[in-house]
Amino acid sequence: MKRKRFLSGIALLLIVAMLTACGSTPAGSADTNGEKVLNFGCAMYTDGCVNPANDENGGWNFMRYGAGETLFKFDDNMVPQPWVAEKYVVSEDHTDWTITLKKGYKFSDGCDVTPTKVKEYLEWLKQEGPNGSAKPQKYLEFDAVITADDAAGTINIKTSKSYANLIGSLCHPTMSIVDVEHTKDFDNGIIGTGPYMIEKFNGVGVGYTMVKNPYYPEEVPYDKINIYFMGDASAKTMALQSGQVDLVENITNVADLASFDEDPNYTVKKIAGVRTGFSWMNCSPNSILSDKTLRKAILMAIDNETIANSKTIGGLYKAGFSVLPSSLDYGYDKLNNPYAYNVEAAKKILDDAGIVDTNGNGIREYKGKDIELRYISYENRLLNENSEAHMQYLDELGIGYKAEFGSSDDQWSKLAALDYDINNNNWTTVGTGDPVAFMANWATDTTYCGYSNPEYDKLYDELKVTLDADRIKEITFQLQQILVDDAVAIIDGYYSSSLIYSKNVAFATLHTADYYWISTEIKPAN
């Protein structure tokens, strides 16, 4: 039942051959026209779709590839700063927001970014959002009334409820500003305001050719950026070592990362950001894991500390038991964990509930059938490695499983469809500058795991409208404790992101909010 993931030498050679066949310029060099070219290797999400209304990955891709920008962006303290917008004012009750746009800002097609254009995008999200899984209403309610004043250069947003931090919500990649009127291909050719724009989508599993946005108000360092999709950490390592790429994100092989860190020809930047790796447990009524006893036993049977400190994980995850990282100021140290590692106690809980092995095959039964949990995962940020470790502990507990390790797109589609028992992924937790949107993932109306708890919903409804900072922290603490008590997720831990680049790159920056991969901050060495 255990499944090992590896990439064969033949597969790696095929990846290198693919890079060469795509006509890539040697890493970091100028092509025959004297262009500055960056070759970037990264994971592929949602087949490379850049449509923010499609799902969350679409907005992230749009922004990460350097094509999309939001009205405001986060600094490394997760405080919103102006980006496409210049400033804002808000009413005392935080329901009336007037945002002033920067003058002279343009889309990459040369069209002016006007308040009317911004309104068109926000209205388009209302229209298209229900057709996808991005759930943009987490960031701005569909009931909001939006008016544009092009003469004044302002957008006015009136909401039916108070938003403590609407500006933070508008920093989320889903809210990246799009020229809706002139975009013909929303999935792979969307028009934004970023320093780079899409010249060509080279195909699923291949990547994009990005070129300089001639209308960008700042100096853009590269003429062209080749984005190559590489989901496997070994492929990223091999491509960087061979010179096929200049820059990669999140190599997770601990030995490879250490090797790059020690080599003066490469720079490794790591940041303990605001990400949590966690496996959803399907709590919907028809799921086997709707049984809380099973969920409790699973959590008690897994030794998170040992996994996080293993040679495989190498400390890239810090162990924890809540969905919010322990580094955030939301009361982690005061939380009570009733399901600390104790495999013998976990076995007793199941025995007492009659969830036992009657066939002598080492697998416990539930309602007369051997348990076989479908465990979904994919190759990124050590998710497969964490999942495999979890399954070894499930073996000891007598819980059967079926590993379904595929692509990130496969993982996401099964998550959105509730087509899983356990589903491992890695999320930014304060992607709006606070945990409000993230905690929506366990509210009844916006959950991805079928979880429903009236007490949680009541507190979450209060969190959405609370303006008092101390009360926000108090509610967030309470919400965490409810989720811990209800045993809703297996926590991999709190992840440290990384960027690795060769001497062909003079400088690249890794930010707390890892929305910003390709930016004007990446500079060529020559």
Disulfide bonds with the S-S distance in Angstrom:
none
